Amino acid sequence: MSTPPDDSAEYFVIGRANPRGMLLYSLPDPNDDEGWALGRRFMAAPGEPIEVEILTGYEAAAPLHWFGTPPIVSNALFDVLKAAGVSNIDAYDVVLVSEDGRTRLGGYKALNIIGRLPAADPRGTRYAPENASRHIDASIDSLKIDPTRTGGALMFRLAESSGAVLVHKRVKEAIEAARLPWISFSLPSQLVS
């Protein structure tokens, strides 16, 4: 796990640290007008288990504890998140499946993170280009979080760039203590979206 040397940071962007790890195709949206990155509960829950296809050629790659957008996490990581106090997630059982059906890996959950927070500090965040959108899909060169805009959330999607998932320092420390491999944490200032 990579840990930035800034002890004053309250929030970190969570990611994967194994570039050779397993890759997955996109998780299908549960309904036509609802998506995993919108930060709200689904009107109708997806059927479980959700089958998520492993990218062809990656069937034998290392399965990870964290798969980015939308988040698919191992049951072990899910348990750590819950024990750390993260309560704004709806979880759905997932099976990772190869295209030919020969590989089937259980023990995963798809996370619908409830809450997409406009937590970017408008004075400290650099956008590129300067006149671009600042909502959902903003191009960010460097992010600064305004902790007064997080409401104390332990895990949330960033409203300005919904692919970015941030965790509080307390959650980061709980994950590090669990020694789950291949999870990275970067400072918000290092976010490029």
Buried (B, 14 or more C-beta within 10 A) or exposed (E): EEBBEEEEBBBBBBBBBBEEBBBBEEBEBBEEEBBBBBBEEBEEEBEEBBBBBBEEEBBEBEBBBBBBBBBBBBBEBBEBBEEBEBEBBBBBBBBBBBEEEEBEBEBBBBBBBBBBBEBBBEEEBEBEEEEEEBEBBBBBEBBBBBEEBBEEBBBBBBBBBBBBBBBBBEBBBBBBEBEBEBBBBBBBBEBEB
